[in-house]
Amino acid sequence: MNVILLGPPGAGKGTQAKRLEKRHKLVQLSTGDMLRAAVASGSELGQKAKALMDAGHLVPDDLMIAMISDRIDQPDCAGGFILDGFPRTTAQAEALDSMLAEKGLKLHSVIEMKVNDDILVGRITGRFTCAKCGAGYHDSFQKPKEPGVCDNCGGTEFKRRADDNEATVRTRLEAYHAQTAPILPYYSDKGVLKAVDGMAGIDEVTDQIEDVLGAA
Ligand code: AMP
């Protein structure tokens, strides 16, 4: 089963993708995570992407399309994957369609996570993750049970993304509305788009996604 999670930054795509990974034995393909790894490794792609990411702008389509195509070819994706953060432009959506056709793969569902803009800045600027296991937390909505200790692995180091500051978040939201939201009609015209209420609690959103996956 190959699934796309679509939605603005902070909609909860990463959180839900991690749950789908466990429940359905799928692989989360987060293009943001891949780019952050490329930046950390100092690769050519990372060097090209860093300034754009820091400013909240999108990385060029050709780089993203090549990156995701290579990743889908890895053996661990054979059992199905969740795209989180890709496609982000109509050109990427079209390239994904031809890429999947060439690879003999199909999309099961495209799930839109609907969230109002006004809550996204607060969601994003408060979030942090465990440096050891990647578990996600939030200063107000999801604190570790014991302050400073990861509920999941007991790790005591946490990190925040460089682009999760208010100015960059606003640019990322503009990029979403200008470049990514136009993909929604592209998928609804094909009849594969289903929406869930991303404003609901995390478990409720997971239930809605499961309903969509079960019904498709
Ligand atoms: P994310 O972790 O999905 O919020 O992505 C972080 C940043 O990585 C974005 O603000 C973009 O600069 C870049 N990025 C991630 N995915 C894409 C994509 N599909 N196309 C272009 N840029 C991307």
Residues whose N, C-alpha, C, O or C-beta is under 5 A from the ligand:
A	BS01	AMP	P9 T31 G32 D33 L35 L52 M53 G56 H57 L58 V59 M64 D84 G85 F86 P87 R88 R172
